[in-house]
């Protein structure tokens, strides 16, 4: 199991302008690729998986997508976060024939298949809290979004190296 999941600050884009789902996925994958977190084929794998297994979710205060793919092309477990100004359409996870105009896309690139369910659950719990949604919507600094999401997902105990941008322990907060 992975010991850390990283959210590189350069992989938090607060102004994703794309109207098409696949363009958003390519963009966020490209950010992770530039950081050395994934290999180039990951973007296409995410696009193909999203077509078969949609990840759009609508909450009271926000609509999100949490795309991901198998770990074959993942070098380092990581997330990319995109706040979408054009609200691209993603198919609903709950009702695959329906589309949802999303506000935020959180691209998961995780080495361990077991980690996917934990992260999906943590992210869903995070976005059910109105204050978290407001913080993401109003943030004007990628670093703030990164730190807020990391802290919300893993808690203070999970912080390993605040200065160097290292990830957070998946076991944070577990006693």
C-alpha atoms as an extended CHARMM CRD file, in Angstrom:
* protein
*
       175  EXT
         1         1  UNK       CA              0.0000000000        0.0000000000        0.0000000000  PROA      1               0.0000000000
         2         2  UNK       CA              1.2050000000        3.5210000000       -0.7780000000  PROA      2               0.0000000000
         3         3  UNK       CA              2.7410000000        5.4040000000        2.1110000000  PROA      3               0.0000000000
         4         4  UNK       CA              2.0470000000        8.8900000000        0.7320000000  PROA      4               0.0000000000
         5         5  UNK       CA             -0.1410000000       10.6910000000       -1.7470000000  PROA      5               0.0000000000
         6         6  UNK       CA              1.1340000000       13.9560000000       -3.1240000000  PROA      6               0.0000000000
         7         7  UNK       CA             -0.7540000000       16.9630000000       -4.4160000000  PROA      7               0.0000000000
         8         8  UNK       CA              1.9020000000       18.9870000000       -6.2300000000  PROA      8               0.0000000000
         9         9  UNK       CA              1.0550000000       22.6760000000       -6.0500000000  PROA      9               0.0000000000
        10        10  UNK       CA              1.6610000000       22.9430000000       -9.7950000000  PROA      10              0.0000000000
        11        11  UNK       CA             -1.1250000000       20.3650000000      -10.2330000000  PROA      11              0.0000000000
        12        12  UNK       CA             -3.7650000000       22.6320000000       -8.7300000000  PROA      12              0.0000000000
        13        13  UNK       CA             -5.3120000000       24.7650000000      -11.4790000000  PROA      13              0.0000000000
        14        14  UNK       CA             -7.9570000000       27.2210000000      -10.3150000000  PROA      14              0.0000000000
        15        15  UNK       CA             -8.8570000000       28.3650000000      -13.8300000000  PROA      15              0.0000000000
        16        16  UNK       CA             -9.4160000000       25.3430000000      -16.0810000000  PROA      16              0.0000000000
        17        17  UNK       CA            -11.1090000000       26.8810000000      -19.1500000000  PROA      17              0.0000000000
        18        18  UNK       CA            -12.0090000000       23.7620000000      -21.1410000000  PROA      18              0.0000000000
        19        19  UNK       CA            -15.5990000000       23.0080000000      -22.0850000000  PROA      19              0.0000000000
        20        20  UNK       CA            -14.9700000000       19.3780000000      -23.0720000000  PROA      20              0.0000000000
        21        21  UNK       CA            -14.4850000000       16.6320000000      -20.4990000000  PROA      21              0.0000000000
        22        22  UNK       CA            -11.6300000000       14.9550000000      -22.3650000000  PROA      22              0.0000000000
        23        23  UNK       CA             -9.7300000000       18.2500000000      -22.6390000000  PROA      23              0.0000000000
        24        24  UNK       CA             -9.9760000000       18.7170000000      -18.8650000000  PROA      24              0.0000000000
        25        25  UNK       CA             -8.7030000000       15.1720000000      -18.3150000000  PROA      25              0.0000000000
        26        26  UNK       CA             -5.7910000000       15.6800000000      -20.7390000000  PROA      26              0.0000000000
        27        27  UNK       CA             -4.9180000000       18.9780000000      -19.0620000000  PROA      27              0.0000000000
        28        28  UNK       CA             -4.8840000000       17.6110000000      -15.5120000000  PROA      28              0.0000000000
        29        29  UNK       CA             -3.0160000000       14.4860000000      -16.6400000000  PROA      29              0.0000000000
        30        30  UNK       CA             -0.4820000000       16.7430000000      -18.3390000000  PROA      30              0.0000000000
        31        31  UNK       CA              0.1210000000       18.5770000000      -15.0690000000  PROA      31              0.0000000000
        32        32  UNK       CA              0.7820000000       15.2970000000      -13.2730000000  PROA      32              0.0000000000
        33        33  UNK       CA              3.0100000000       14.1300000000      -16.1100000000  PROA      33              0.0000000000
        34        34  UNK       CA              5.0880000000       17.3240000000      -15.9160000000  PROA      34              0.0000000000
        35        35  UNK       CA              5.6910000000       16.5910000000      -12.2300000000  PROA      35              0.0000000000
        36        36  UNK       CA              6.8320000000       13.0560000000      -13.0100000000  PROA      36              0.0000000000
        37        37  UNK       CA              3.8640000000       11.4800000000      -11.2010000000  PROA      37              0.0000000000
        38        38  UNK       CA              2.4640000000        9.5850000000      -14.2060000000  PROA      38              0.0000000000
        39        39  UNK       CA              3.5370000000        8.2780000000      -17.5810000000  PROA      39              0.0000000000
        40        40  UNK       CA              1.9910000000        9.6960000000      -20.7910000000  PROA      40              0.0000000000
        41        41  UNK       CA             -0.4880000000        6.8320000000      -21.4650000000  PROA      41              0.0000000000
        42        42  UNK       CA             -2.3250000000        7.6170000000      -18.2150000000  PROA      42              0.0000000000
        43        43  UNK       CA             -4.3580000000       10.4340000000      -19.8150000000  PROA      43              0.0000000000
        44        44  UNK       CA             -5.8640000000        8.1240000000      -22.4230000000  PROA      44              0.0000000000
        45        45  UNK       CA             -6.5080000000        5.4380000000      -19.8110000000  PROA      45              0.0000000000
        46        46  UNK       CA             -8.4470000000        7.9510000000      -17.7050000000  PROA      46              0.0000000000
        47        47  UNK       CA            -10.4770000000        9.1070000000      -20.7170000000  PROA      47              0.0000000000
        48        48  UNK       CA            -11.3630000000        5.5390000000      -21.6550000000  PROA      48              0.0000000000
        49        49  UNK       CA            -12.2970000000        4.5980000000      -18.0910000000  PROA      49              0.0000000000
        50        50  UNK       CA            -14.4340000000        7.7280000000      -17.6970000000  PROA      50              0.0000000000
        51        51  UNK       CA            -16.4230000000        6.7390000000      -20.7990000000  PROA      51              0.0000000000
        52        52  UNK       CA            -17.2320000000        3.3270000000      -19.2980000000  PROA      52              0.0000000000
        53        53  UNK       CA            -17.3780000000        4.2090000000      -15.6080000000  PROA      53              0.0000000000
        54        54  UNK       CA            -18.3950000000        7.8560000000      -15.1540000000  PROA      54              0.0000000000
        55        55  UNK       CA            -17.3720000000        9.7370000000      -12.0240000000  PROA      55              0.0000000000
        56        56  UNK       CA            -19.5750000000       12.8530000000      -11.9790000000  PROA      56              0.0000000000
        57        57  UNK       CA            -21.2200000000       13.5840000000       -8.6370000000  PROA      57              0.0000000000
        58        58  UNK       CA            -23.5950000000       16.3700000000       -7.7020000000  PROA      58              0.0000000000
        59        59  UNK       CA            -23.7490000000       17.6400000000       -4.1370000000  PROA      59              0.0000000000
        60        60  UNK       CA            -25.8090000000       20.3680000000       -2.5010000000  PROA      60              0.0000000000
        61        61  UNK       CA            -23.1200000000       23.0340000000       -2.9770000000  PROA      61              0.0000000000
        62        62  UNK       CA            -20.9520000000       21.7340000000       -5.7970000000  PROA      62              0.0000000000
        63        63  UNK       CA            -20.6540000000       19.2680000000       -8.6690000000  PROA      63              0.0000000000
        64        64  UNK       CA            -17.4500000000       17.2930000000       -9.0360000000  PROA      64              0.0000000000
        65        65  UNK       CA            -15.8230000000       14.4990000000      -10.9920000000  PROA      65              0.0000000000
        66        66  UNK       CA            -13.2440000000       12.1250000000       -9.5440000000  PROA      66              0.0000000000
        67        67  UNK       CA            -11.7050000000       10.3950000000      -12.5750000000  PROA      67              0.0000000000
        68        68  UNK       CA             -9.0150000000        7.7600000000      -12.2640000000  PROA      68              0.0000000000
        69        69  UNK       CA             -7.5840000000        4.7430000000      -14.0650000000  PROA      69              0.0000000000
        70        70  UNK       CA             -5.5610000000        1.6340000000      -13.3220000000  PROA      70              0.0000000000
        71        71  UNK       CA             -2.1800000000        2.1560000000      -11.7420000000  PROA      71              0.0000000000
        72        72  UNK       CA             -0.0240000000        0.7790000000      -14.5860000000  PROA      72              0.0000000000
        73        73  UNK       CA              1.1820000000        4.2550000000      -15.5990000000  PROA      73              0.0000000000
        74        74  UNK       CA              1.3990000000        5.8010000000      -12.1350000000  PROA      74              0.0000000000
        75        75  UNK       CA              4.9120000000        6.5240000000      -10.9210000000  PROA      75              0.0000000000
        76        76  UNK       CA              3.9210000000        8.3010000000       -7.6970000000  PROA      76              0.0000000000
        77        77  UNK       CA              0.4930000000        8.3920000000       -6.0390000000  PROA      77              0.0000000000
        78        78  UNK       CA             -0.8460000000       11.8990000000       -6.5270000000  PROA      78              0.0000000000
        79        79  UNK       CA             -3.8420000000       14.1230000000       -7.1770000000  PROA      79              0.0000000000
        80        80  UNK       CA             -4.4700000000       16.9820000000       -9.5740000000  PROA      80              0.0000000000
        81        81  UNK       CA             -7.2530000000       19.4370000000       -8.8050000000  PROA      81              0.0000000000
        82        82  UNK       CA             -8.9530000000       21.5950000000      -11.4210000000  PROA      82              0.0000000000
        83        83  UNK       CA            -11.5770000000       24.2510000000      -10.7560000000  PROA      83              0.0000000000
        84        84  UNK       CA            -13.4980000000       24.4190000000      -14.0290000000  PROA      84              0.0000000000
        85        85  UNK       CA            -14.6710000000       27.8320000000      -15.1710000000  PROA      85              0.0000000000
        86        86  UNK       CA            -16.5410000000       26.4270000000      -18.1980000000  PROA      86              0.0000000000
        87        87  UNK       CA            -18.3380000000       23.6540000000      -16.2390000000  PROA      87              0.0000000000
        88        88  UNK       CA            -17.6820000000       20.7270000000      -18.5980000000  PROA      88              0.0000000000
        89        89  UNK       CA            -20.2120000000       17.9130000000      -18.6920000000  PROA      89              0.0000000000
        90        90  UNK       CA            -19.3400000000       14.6100000000      -17.0350000000  PROA      90              0.0000000000
        91        91  UNK       CA            -21.6760000000       11.6510000000      -16.8970000000  PROA      91              0.0000000000
        92        92  UNK       CA            -23.1070000000       10.8990000000      -13.4940000000  PROA      92              0.0000000000
        93        93  UNK       CA            -21.6470000000        8.1080000000      -11.3800000000  PROA      93              0.0000000000
        94        94  UNK       CA            -25.1150000000        7.3620000000      -10.0060000000  PROA      94              0.0000000000
        95        95  UNK       CA            -27.0640000000        7.7370000000      -13.2620000000  PROA      95              0.0000000000
        96        96  UNK       CA            -24.6000000000        7.1440000000      -16.1350000000  PROA      96              0.0000000000
        97        97  UNK       CA            -27.0080000000        8.3410000000      -18.8410000000  PROA      97              0.0000000000
        98        98  UNK       CA            -27.3090000000       11.7640000000      -17.1860000000  PROA      98              0.0000000000
        99        99  UNK       CA            -24.7150000000       14.5310000000      -17.4020000000  PROA      99              0.0000000000
       100       100  UNK       CA            -23.5400000000       16.9270000000      -14.7240000000  PROA      100             0.0000000000
       101       101  UNK       CA            -21.8840000000       20.3160000000      -15.3090000000  PROA      101             0.0000000000
       102       102  UNK       CA            -18.9360000000       20.0640000000      -12.9240000000  PROA      102             0.0000000000
       103       103  UNK       CA            -17.2490000000       22.7840000000      -10.9130000000  PROA      103             0.0000000000
       104       104  UNK       CA            -14.2210000000       20.7910000000       -9.7830000000  PROA      104             0.0000000000
       105       105  UNK       CA            -12.3340000000       17.7810000000      -11.1070000000  PROA      105             0.0000000000
       106       106  UNK       CA            -10.0440000000       15.8230000000       -8.8100000000  PROA      106             0.0000000000
       107       107  UNK       CA             -7.9000000000       13.4870000000      -10.9040000000  PROA      107             0.0000000000
       108       108  UNK       CA             -6.6210000000       10.5250000000       -8.9160000000  PROA      108             0.0000000000
       109       109  UNK       CA             -3.3850000000        8.8080000000       -9.9000000000  PROA      109             0.0000000000
       110       110  UNK       CA             -2.8660000000        6.1090000000       -7.3020000000  PROA      110             0.0000000000
       111       111  UNK       CA             -0.4370000000        3.2040000000       -7.3170000000  PROA      111             0.0000000000
       112       112  UNK       CA             -2.4590000000        0.9430000000       -5.0410000000  PROA      112             0.0000000000
       113       113  UNK       CA             -5.9360000000       -0.2330000000       -6.1170000000  PROA      113             0.0000000000
       114       114  UNK       CA             -6.9590000000       -0.4300000000       -2.4570000000  PROA      114             0.0000000000
       115       115  UNK       CA             -6.2220000000        3.2700000000       -2.1080000000  PROA      115             0.0000000000
       116       116  UNK       CA             -8.8490000000        4.2250000000       -4.7210000000  PROA      116             0.0000000000
       117       117  UNK       CA            -11.8160000000        3.3330000000       -2.5340000000  PROA      117             0.0000000000
       118       118  UNK       CA            -10.3970000000        5.1190000000        0.4880000000  PROA      118             0.0000000000
       119       119  UNK       CA             -9.6210000000        8.2600000000       -1.5010000000  PROA      119             0.0000000000
       120       120  UNK       CA            -13.0090000000        8.2460000000       -3.2440000000  PROA      120             0.0000000000
       121       121  UNK       CA            -14.7240000000        7.9550000000        0.1110000000  PROA      121             0.0000000000
       122       122  UNK       CA            -12.5970000000       10.7060000000        1.6540000000  PROA      122             0.0000000000
       123       123  UNK       CA            -13.2160000000       13.0430000000       -1.2690000000  PROA      123             0.0000000000
       124       124  UNK       CA            -16.9550000000       12.3950000000       -1.2730000000  PROA      124             0.0000000000
       125       125  UNK       CA            -17.0560000000       13.1150000000        2.4710000000  PROA      125             0.0000000000
       126       126  UNK       CA            -15.0080000000       16.2730000000        1.9160000000  PROA      126             0.0000000000
       127       127  UNK       CA            -17.3660000000       17.6510000000       -0.7490000000  PROA      127             0.0000000000
       128       128  UNK       CA            -20.4980000000       16.9560000000        1.2970000000  PROA      128             0.0000000000
       129       129  UNK       CA            -19.4140000000       19.7310000000        3.6770000000  PROA      129             0.0000000000
       130       130  UNK       CA            -20.6510000000       23.1220000000        2.4380000000  PROA      130             0.0000000000
       131       131  UNK       CA            -17.7250000000       24.9860000000        4.0400000000  PROA      131             0.0000000000
       132       132  UNK       CA            -15.2230000000       22.8430000000        2.1310000000  PROA      132             0.0000000000
       133       133  UNK       CA            -17.0320000000       23.5390000000       -1.1370000000  PROA      133             0.0000000000
       134       134  UNK       CA            -17.0860000000       27.2770000000       -0.4230000000  PROA      134             0.0000000000
       135       135  UNK       CA            -13.3760000000       27.2630000000        0.3840000000  PROA      135             0.0000000000
       136       136  UNK       CA            -12.5520000000       25.5680000000       -2.9220000000  PROA      136             0.0000000000
       137       137  UNK       CA            -14.8410000000       27.9170000000       -4.8840000000  PROA      137             0.0000000000
       138       138  UNK       CA            -13.4550000000       31.0880000000       -3.2860000000  PROA      138             0.0000000000
       139       139  UNK       CA             -9.7520000000       30.2430000000       -3.0630000000  PROA      139             0.0000000000
       140       140  UNK       CA             -7.4680000000       32.4430000000       -5.1070000000  PROA      140             0.0000000000
       141       141  UNK       CA             -4.2480000000       30.5530000000       -4.4610000000  PROA      141             0.0000000000
       142       142  UNK       CA             -3.3900000000       26.9730000000       -5.5140000000  PROA      142             0.0000000000
       143       143  UNK       CA             -1.2840000000       26.5100000000       -2.3900000000  PROA      143             0.0000000000
       144       144  UNK       CA             -4.2870000000       27.2380000000       -0.1770000000  PROA      144             0.0000000000
       145       145  UNK       CA             -6.4390000000       24.7090000000       -2.0740000000  PROA      145             0.0000000000
       146       146  UNK       CA             -3.6890000000       22.1050000000       -1.9230000000  PROA      146             0.0000000000
       147       147  UNK       CA             -3.1470000000       22.5070000000        1.8010000000  PROA      147             0.0000000000
       148       148  UNK       CA             -6.8690000000       22.6150000000        2.5400000000  PROA      148             0.0000000000
       149       149  UNK       CA             -7.5930000000       19.4320000000        0.5910000000  PROA      149             0.0000000000
       150       150  UNK       CA             -4.6030000000       17.6280000000        2.1000000000  PROA      150             0.0000000000
       151       151  UNK       CA             -5.5560000000       18.6470000000        5.6070000000  PROA      151             0.0000000000
       152       152  UNK       CA             -9.2030000000       17.7340000000        5.0530000000  PROA      152             0.0000000000
       153       153  UNK       CA             -8.3060000000       14.3280000000        3.6250000000  PROA      153             0.0000000000
       154       154  UNK       CA             -5.5900000000       13.3370000000        6.0460000000  PROA      154             0.0000000000
       155       155  UNK       CA             -5.7580000000       15.6370000000        9.0600000000  PROA      155             0.0000000000
       156       156  UNK       CA             -2.8980000000       17.3700000000       10.8280000000  PROA      156             0.0000000000
       157       157  UNK       CA             -1.2960000000       14.0890000000       11.8950000000  PROA      157             0.0000000000
       158       158  UNK       CA             -0.7160000000       13.2210000000        8.2700000000  PROA      158             0.0000000000
       159       159  UNK       CA              1.5210000000       16.1490000000        7.4250000000  PROA      159             0.0000000000
       160       160  UNK       CA              5.0010000000       14.8060000000        6.7590000000  PROA      160             0.0000000000
       161       161  UNK       CA              7.0070000000       17.6820000000        5.2990000000  PROA      161             0.0000000000
       162       162  UNK       CA              5.1410000000       20.9410000000        4.9450000000  PROA      162             0.0000000000
       163       163  UNK       CA              8.0920000000       22.7600000000        3.4020000000  PROA      163             0.0000000000
       164       164  UNK       CA              9.0520000000       20.2770000000        0.6900000000  PROA      164             0.0000000000
       165       165  UNK       CA              5.5500000000       19.4190000000       -0.5300000000  PROA      165             0.0000000000
       166       166  UNK       CA              5.7800000000       15.7510000000        0.3850000000  PROA      166             0.0000000000
       167       167  UNK       CA              2.5630000000       13.7970000000        0.5720000000  PROA      167             0.0000000000
       168       168  UNK       CA              0.4970000000       12.6730000000        3.4690000000  PROA      168             0.0000000000
       169       169  UNK       CA              0.3760000000        9.3050000000        5.1020000000  PROA      169             0.0000000000
       170       170  UNK       CA             -2.6810000000        7.2550000000        4.2190000000  PROA      170             0.0000000000
       171       171  UNK       CA             -2.6510000000        6.0070000000        7.7860000000  PROA      171             0.0000000000
       172       172  UNK       CA             -2.8900000000        9.5320000000        9.2060000000  PROA      172             0.0000000000
       173       173  UNK       CA             -5.4200000000        9.8260000000       11.9330000000  PROA      173             0.0000000000
       174       174  UNK       CA             -5.7510000000        6.0540000000       12.3370000000  PROA      174             0.0000000000
       175       175  UNK       CA             -4.9980000000        4.8980000000       15.8270000000  PROA      175             0.0000000000
